[in-house]
Amino acid sequence: MPTARGRAKAERRDALLSSAAQLFAGRGFDGVSIEDLGSSVGVSGPAVYRHFPSKQAVLAALLVGVSEGLLAGGRAVVSSTADDASALTQLVRFHVDFALRDPDVIRVQDRDLAALAPQDRESVRDLQRRYIDLWVDVLARLSPSTDRAELRLRAQATFGLLNSTPHSARSVSSARTRALLEEMALAALGGPATQP
């Protein structure tokens, strides 16, 4: 069992990551100081170093962490569904949930991936490739005669669709946005060809 102090430290670390996503999304990585990060959660700038060795380590924890979460979540979706058609539908729902819940993280990824250290940047890219492969594997089982390169293109185009829409969907209700995104994503992934 974690101690009260351990829980408090974990909560502060999570709060710093959440605030970092908002601040980096709004101002860019270079526009945010350690002091800004600390003050966003009610601590001094130097107190941030109790949780992260540098501002770049905050960015790495944010982007590597979200990529790990997507891969683990995608794997859980696939392993918990009865068939590939259901897996594809659930993968779309899972990613729509992410895109609507974490648009700040998507903005940070789009703009500040290059600010990561090379090793962290490669970790993010490797995790993303494995996440894409998970989708492509499902698509390949649904449409075995389709070239994997085409299936990969469909998956990546779908991510582009889902990850860009939360930036501009403010005038549509969240329920309608979710339904439209799911419908468009499934169509982009192959429509009738992906049905059982």
N, C-alpha and C positions, 0 to 999 in steps of 0.2 A: 504494500500500500504506500503510495506517495505521501510524504509529509505535507503538512499545511504550507511550509515554506516552499517545498518543491512544487506544489500546485500553484502557489502565488507566482513563482518564477515562470512557470509554463504559461500561465494566464497573461503575464506581462509580455512575454515573448510573442504570444499570439496577438496581443493588442498592438505591439510594435509592427508586426507584419501587416495587420489590417490597416493601420494608419499609413504605413509605408506605401501600400497599394494606392490609397487615396491620394497621398501627397505626390508620389511619382507620376501617377496618372494625370494629375492636375498641372504639375510644374516641370515634369521631366526629372530624371535621375540627377542631372547636374544642377537643377534648380532647388534641390532640397539638401539642407545641411543636417549633420548629426544633431545639432541643437533643435532644429525643426522637428526631427523625429522624436526626440526626448520630450519636448514640450507638448507634442500631440497626445501623449499618454500621461502627462503630468509628472515627468521626471526631468532631471537635467540632461544635457547632451552627453556628458561623460558617463552617466548611468547606463546609457545604451550599450556601452562596451562590456557591461556585465553579461549581456546576452549575445552580442555579436562583436567580433573583433574589428569590424570596419563597416562603413556604409555599403561597400561593395558586397560584403557578406550578407547584409540584409537583402539586397537585391537577389543574390544567389539563393538564399533560403526561400524567398518568395517564388521565384521562377522555377527552380528545381523542384520545390515542394509541390507546386500546382501540377507540374508535369508528372511527378510521381503519383499524385492523387488521381489524375485522369487515367493513367495506365492501370493502376490498381482497381479503380472503379469500373473501367471498361472490362477488365478481366472478370470481375465479380458479376457484372451483367451477363456476359457470355456464359459463364459457368452456371448461372442460376436459371437460364431459360431453357425451355423444352426443345426448341428447334431454331434453325437459323433465321427464319423470317421473323420470329418473335425477338430473337437476339438483335437483329438489325433495328427493329422498331424501338426496342429498349435502349440500344446504344444512342439512337437519335434523341430520345427523351433525356437520357443522361447528359448528353452534350448540350442540349438546349437548356437544361437546368443550370449547368455550369455557365453558359454564356449569359443567361439572364441574371444569375446570382453574382457573377464576378466580372462585370465589364471593365472595372478598373485594372484588374490583372491582365486582361486582354490588351488594354491600351499600353500598359507597361511593357508587356512582351513585344508588342508591335514596334514600340519606339526605342526601348532601352536594352534589348537583347545584346547588342554590340558592346554595352558597357560592362558586361560580365567578363571575368577572367576567362582566358581561353578554355581551361579545363571545365569550368562551370558551364560555359556556352556549349561545349561538346556534350556534356551530360544532358542538358536540356534537349539538344537536337537528337541524341540517342533515344531518350525517353519518348520524344515525339514520334520518331520513326517507328518505334515499337507499338505505340498507340495506333498509328496509321495502319501498321501491319495487322493489328487485331481486327480492324474494320475490313481490310482487304481480304483477310482469311474468310470472314463471314460472307462477304460479297462473292468470293470465288466459289464457295460451296453452293451458293444460291444460283450462280451463273457460271458453271464450270467451263463453258465454251468461250467466255470473254477473256481477253488477254489481261494479265495482272497489271500491266502498265496502264491500261484504260481504267481498270477498277481503282487503282491508286489515284489517278487523275480525278475520278468521280469523288472519292473520299476527300481528297484535298480541297476540291472545289466546294464540297459541302461544308467543310470546316471554315472556308473563307466566307461562305454565306452566313453560317450561324454566328461566327465570331464578329462579323461586321454589323449585323443588324441591330444589336442592342444599343449601338451608338446613335441610331436614328429612329428608334421605335417608340419615342416618348409620347407620341400623340395617339397611340393605339393601346387599348387596355392590355394588361399583362396576359390575361387568359387568351385573348384573340391573338396577341403576338406569339404566344407559345403554340397555339394551334396552327397558325400560318407557317411558323418556322418548321414544325414537324412535318407538315404537308409538303412544303417546298423541298425540305431535305430528302425526304423519301423519294420524291420525284427526281431530284438531282442524282440520287444513287441508282437510278435505273427504272423507276416506276414499275410497270407490270413485270419486267424481267426479274425483279427481286422478290416477287410474290411466289408463294409455294404452288 
